[in-house]
Every structure is written in C-alpha cells, then in structure tokens.
Amino acid sequence: MVRVSLASQLRLAALGMACAGAASLAFAPSASAFRPNEASLQLEILPGTEQFQFMYRSADLANDADVQSYTAQLHGELGSAWKVTSWNQYSGTARSVQGPGIVLASEGLASASEDRVESLARGFIAEHAALFATDGSNLVLQKIGHGAERWGVIFQQQLDGVTVQGTQVILAMHDNGRLFAFGSDLYPDVYVPFADQVDLVAARQIARDAVPYDPTLEYEIGPDARVIVPVMHGRGDIDYHMTHRTDVPVREPLGVYRTWVDAVTGEIVYRENQVEFAYEGTTSGDVEVFSPCDGDSPDTPHPHMTVNIDGVGSVDTDDDGNFSIAGNAGTRNFNAAFDGPDFNVNCNGCGGDAVFNGTIDPDTPEAIYYDVATFRPDERDAFHFSNRIKLYVQGIDPDFTQNKYTVNVNVSGCCNANWNGTVVNFYREGCGCANMARVSDVVVHEFGHGIQNWCLGGGQGPQGLGEGNADITSTFNNDNSIVGIGVTDCVSGARYCDNALVYPDDLNGQVHHDGQIICGFNWDVRRNLIWTLGGTEAKAHTAELWHFARKLFMTSANNQPDQAERYIWVDDDNGNLDDGTPNYDQICAARDKHGYGECAPIIVGVEGDEPVGASLGLRLFSANPNPLGASTSIRYSLASDSRVELAIYDAGGRIVRTLVDEARSAGQHVADWDGKDADGNAVSSGTYFYRLQVGDWQQTRSLTVVK
C-alpha cells in the first residue's frame, strides 16, 4: 500500500537510545531465566576462571613484593605520583599504570596522524624498557584509535613473527600531548622448546575430527593461523605451546568452535565456541516499540532503505527515512524492500521477502508505508531496530563502520537468536517465546555483539564481557535495566542490570550470568551521573564512556575490571589522572560496588599540594577516605567570603545531614562526616552524595559508605 506521510513523528533521540567471533542470544522457555547451551559447553576446552583474574585490589598490590619492586622502578623513572592499578602475577608485568601525565608532544595530538602517535608510543616504550619488560622490538601494532579527545595505542607481542595469545602493551594519550596511562601485559621469557611435528593440514583435521564438523553450515569463520598459547599454572610457572588455530563449524550443538591444536603433540590445547548464546528484542513502518507487549507505533521511520525507481536509479533513505533523487522521466514504477546499505532482511519460509511496489511522479512526494495489515511485524521490527542501533552508535562515534548484515527472520526453531559476523538469525514464535525479531532487546543485543567485535578489534572478551556489553547496548535502546521484556511475557526479563553482583565472587562460568556484572556497573555509572549531571547529559556521557573505553583501550585480551578502569581513562579531561576526573566519584562508586577495585586516591588538592587557606576558586574536592569507614573529610575552596551550604544526600535525593550552613571566608575549608544522619544514627552501607551550594553555584560528588 501507499499511504501516510514520510514525516516522522518518532525520532531516534526521543526513544532514549544512546565491539570476534560469532555470538548469539538463547532464551529458555521459562519466563524468568534462560539457560546456556549445555551441549555447547561440554565441547569447550577452556582455561579455568582463575586464568583471567589478575591483581587489581589496592591491598593486594600494596602487599606484593614484585609490585613493590616495580613501583620503585616506576617512581625512579617517572615520579612518585605514578601508581600500579593492575598486575599480571603470572608473568610479573604491570597490566595498568596511571599517573599525572607526561608531555610527549608539546604541539598536541588533536591533528596528529596515526603514524605520529605510534612513533611516540614506540619511543616511550624504548626509553622505558624496564617498565614494559620490552624495548618494543617484539611488538606489532594491533590497533590504534582516536576519539573523545584521546588516543589509544595497543601492541601485541610476537616471537619470530608468531603472535603470543592474550598479550598487549597499551598506551593512553590525551589530545593535549600527555601520556596519562599505560600497561604491559606480556611474557618476557617466551620460548617454544620443540620444533613443529604437526602441520596445519593435520591440525585442521584433528580439530574437525574432535567435533561433529559440518562444512555446509553458512557461518563466517576466521583465517587459520599459528599462535603461541601461554598456559599459566602459577607465578612464573607458564608453559608455551606453539599451536595451529582453526575454526570448525558445527550444526549440533550449534557453533563455530575455534580450536588451538598443539603443533608438537597434536593435542587440543584450547577450544571455545565463537557463537555465544544469550537473549534480546526489536521493531519497524508500524513498529512495535519495544516489543509485542507495547503494540505498534505508527509513522516510525525506516532509515537507510534502498528505493529502486525504474529508469531513474536507486537511492537510500536518510536517517529519518527521507529520500530524494534527481530526474524527470514522468510516472515511473518503483519498489522498496527491507533492504539497504547496512541490512537486508530475509524472511524464511514466507514465500519471499516483503516488497513494496508502486508508482511515483516527479516533484510529488511519495509516502511509502509498511503497515500492520500488509507486512509482517518481524520484518518491520528487525529492519527498524537494526538500523536504529547502528545510527545510535554512529552518533557516539562517527567513525563506527560495519559490513552489510544479512538478517534472517522467522528461522525454524524457537527461543533463540544468534550473530556471526555479518549474519543474524532470529527464530520464530514457539516454545513459550515470542518471535525473536519482534523483541527489540533481542535485535539490539545481537547487534551489540557486532559493536563489541568492532570496538575490540575482533573477539568478545572473557568472562561474559561480550554478553554484558551486548546487554548494555539493550539498556541504551530501551532505557531500562531489565533486558528481554517480551520474550516470554510482558513483565519478566532474561537478565537484570540493576543488580548488586560482585566481581569475581559472583562469577559462575556462564557468560550470560557473568556479563550482568559489567552491565550492572554501567547501569550504576549512569544512575550516579543522572544524579549529578541530569538525565540527558548523564545518558550521553555514560554511552561515551562505554564506547570509547572499548574502542581506544581494549582488545579481547582485556577483562571486566579493565573495562571499569578504562571508564576513568575516558572521563579524564587533561591528561592527568593524579587530579581525578570530572566524574571520578560517580564512576568509582560503581567500581567499588561491583568489586572492580578501589580507585586510586586523588593527590592534588587532598594532600596539601597548595597551602591550606590559599584560594583555588570555587571547588569541591573528593572525600578522603572514600569509601568511608568510620569517618571522612570533605574539603572545599571558596573564591571569596560566601555563605555555604554543604549537605549529605542519599541515593533517592533525600537530605541525610547538613554539615555546613553558614558564612565562610575565602580559601580552603574541611568538613568531617562521621557517617551519621541528623538524628545521630549510623547510616546504612551504600552510595551517598555530598553537595556544595554557594549562591547559584553548586557541585555534587559521591561517596560510598561501607560497614
């Protein structure tokens, strides 16, 4: 049919939306939970959870002799303000170091080329080889990126041209030319003691014989490669295996099983399914926003759809669904399907894909409308939400790109969806589950795996990192901490990002469950920022932290605590982490809640860098200590004699206690809080906020109370 104006009343921003192997989302028929594919788990050969847990808690770092020795070297070369925040106890290298910054380029780096930035990074590594456990000669560039006024440079270790699995050297630079963080997660004494006895052809056959290999499965597989795999047993106790890596497609249990075969013994060292199972949902013309539970929303635009006009040409609609192409050939036939430069929706078993046919005249706007009566909801919804989330990410980062996706809807089966590079499959209704393409969370989650793959430069990361970030994608889509409403009913979800899960205590080895921890962290960052920045700015900034933390400073070798720390790196505004960041307290409170380690104390403005009484202008400093145990001190500075109100609030915005409400002289002041309310009762554990009000000016920071 042809009806309704192209003018869209529904814009992406109004809907509140805000990086590889294959990944997918599977739902259990149960309304309250979904289970991983147990058969797939039985085929996997993975290192234990402990292989990915490194030292990052401040007490452990402070008491470790190797860290102390490294810190002495660090202070001798760069100064006493630099600190280790993450340590690989197996290889004895500093995974993450941060500090006040060092000027590497006095002219700044805002307009620098990638070659220039890489050269600066290599020069710094060579100059400080003892801090990196390498002079850089065994490093190859893995990724380099720029965004949010920052540069991220990541190298990978090689031995005689062969990559060492899971290694990286990372450097973080600000556009002002300062290097403010770096790390070296590599293995100084890599060696492979024996020559190859198994060639690639034999290794490939070993990998295929070990699982029910199916060459007809149309899943994208990665290239074969030689890779050195470290297998860690304890501190300094590491075996190195020269392996052949190859991907093996399997139909049942579904997956692409990436397999590392020892090139000496022929043993399978490591095998993991690149198709991860998880859950989510979508919508699109008349579009169900956000699932069948919500009904159709009319006049919803179909961005990036190709319109073909006979004898004139083809044109793609813009972000708002509008199109225009020059020509004056009279009345012409045209057609348009759920197909465009980014996505092509195919309907399985539907007798063909949906196509809109009509006629169009020059200088007469034609309204193409995919209505409820004529077109399937799964096709409409899948096309709309796939395009919508891509546009959202490009709004955060215009450099974000992707290859064209084939989106299959109405796939035989139920309670499932899966992503593999450039193909996404959504299963039809059944087994107590909705049609997966009709739930926007499912659609957006699957595309979230593609975003994760792109950001990390390939891969999903360990311990559910890919699933967690795909869930985060859904929270930006639906503005809701519950992921998956509409899959089995209109109340329950599959996973919950408003949670109190703690890393690593609550890891259970199931990627869908474990991913909720990083999703909970992101949700709490967002919630804390809403309190201080307001809703619109907080959501936009949280999305920027989430995206650029991965794009600039992470690969698939990084884990959940790394991502939480990288939020601080992205939040930094001056290339100096020693003085905190604009939203340091809010991010740190979320880190502490979910077990990702305490933030480093702020030195500038806390330990007397300026004499007490000196004016620093209007400024509210971080509470010290934070988290609060018995008490904490809150320091602030006034530019002139002023009336001051300093008060403590709970997470709901209710006032807990007023600490200062009187006139104070210009200069610096300190107010102490003993963790009690106005009635003298000790407050419970949790996140609190303290606000300084001086005239029309105010500033809010957060602190955590731990009992």
Summary of the structure (lengths in Angstrom):
residues: 707
radius of gyration: 27.1
end to end distance: 64.6
largest distance: 82.6
contacts: 2555
relative contact order: 0.12
helix: 26%
strand: 30%
